[in-house]
Amino acid sequence: MRQRLLTAPAVRRTPRGAGALLCVLALVLASLRLGTAQVAAAEALANPHPYALRLPPNRPLSAMALLGRRLFHDQRLSGSGRLACASCHDPAHAFGPPGERA
């Protein structure tokens, strides 16, 4: 009789961001059942040390940054002379392809 090898079951991974989604869903469900004061207390427990984000001061770009911007948009640097880096790596799409999803 042949022996069967026992293997561990495959570990199922949750999709990226599922933990945060479950946290938000739990807070929404809790808000439906609890009063607003209790929801605020639950949110305070979720993040005991909240902090406010501040934008850095808006300063003009340095000469190196301006040169980098010019090179990034310069079509003459490509082999055909028709495409720039910005043609595919669009800043409006987080420097990725327009159809790409995160």
C-alpha positions in Angstrom: 0.0 0.0 0.0 1.3 3.4 -0.9 1.6 6.1 1.7 0.0 9.4 0.9 2.1 12.5 1.7 0.2 15.0 3.8 0.6 18.5 2.7 -0.4 21.7 4.4 -3.4 23.5 2.9 -2.6 26.4 0.6 -2.5 29.7 2.5 -5.1 32.0 1.1 -4.0 35.6 1.0 -6.4 38.5 1.2 -6.2 41.1 -1.5 -4.3 44.3 -0.9 -6.3 46.8 1.0 -8.8 44.3 2.3 -7.9 45.0 5.9 -8.6 48.7 5.6 -11.8 48.0 3.8 -12.9 45.7 6.6 -12.0 48.3 9.2 -14.1 50.9 7.4 -17.0 48.5 7.0 -16.8 47.7 10.7 -17.0 51.4 11.6 -19.9 52.0 9.3 -21.8 49.0 10.7 -21.0 50.2 14.2 -22.3 53.7 13.4 -25.6 52.2 12.3 -26.0 50.6 15.7 -24.3 53.1 18.0 -24.7 56.8 18.7 -22.3 59.4 17.3 -20.5 59.7 20.6 -19.8 56.0 20.8 -18.6 56.0 17.1 -16.2 58.8 17.9 -14.9 56.8 20.9 -14.4 53.8 18.6 -12.5 55.9 16.0 -10.3 57.3 18.8 -9.5 53.7 19.8 -8.7 52.8 16.2 -6.0 55.5 16.0 -4.9 56.6 19.4 -2.3 59.1 18.1 -3.8 60.9 15.2 -1.9 63.7 13.6 -2.7 66.4 11.0 -0.9 66.4 7.7 0.6 69.7 6.6 1.6 70.6 3.0 5.2 71.7 2.6 5.7 75.3 1.6 5.3 75.9 -2.1 8.8 76.9 -3.4 10.0 77.3 -7.0 11.8 74.3 -8.5 15.6 74.2 -8.5 17.6 74.4 -11.7 18.2 70.6 -11.6 14.5 69.9 -11.2 13.7 72.2 -14.2 16.3 70.5 -16.3 14.8 67.1 -15.4 11.4 68.3 -16.4 12.7 69.5 -19.7 14.5 66.2 -20.4 11.4 64.2 -19.4 9.3 66.1 -22.0 12.0 66.3 -24.7 11.1 64.2 -27.8 14.5 64.6 -29.4 16.1 62.1 -26.9 14.1 59.1 -28.3 15.4 56.9 -31.1 12.6 58.1 -33.5 12.6 61.7 -32.2 8.8 61.5 -31.8 8.3 60.2 -28.3 9.2 61.7 -24.9 9.3 59.9 -21.6 6.1 61.8 -20.7 4.3 60.2 -23.7 4.0 57.0 -21.8 4.7 57.9 -18.3 2.0 60.5 -17.8 2.2 62.6 -14.6 -1.6 62.8 -14.5 -1.7 59.0 -14.1 1.0 58.7 -11.4 3.7 58.3 -14.1 2.1 55.1 -15.3 0.1 54.1 -18.5 -3.3 55.8 -18.8 -5.2 52.5 -18.7 -3.2 50.9 -15.9 -5.0 50.3 -12.6 -3.3 50.4 -9.2 
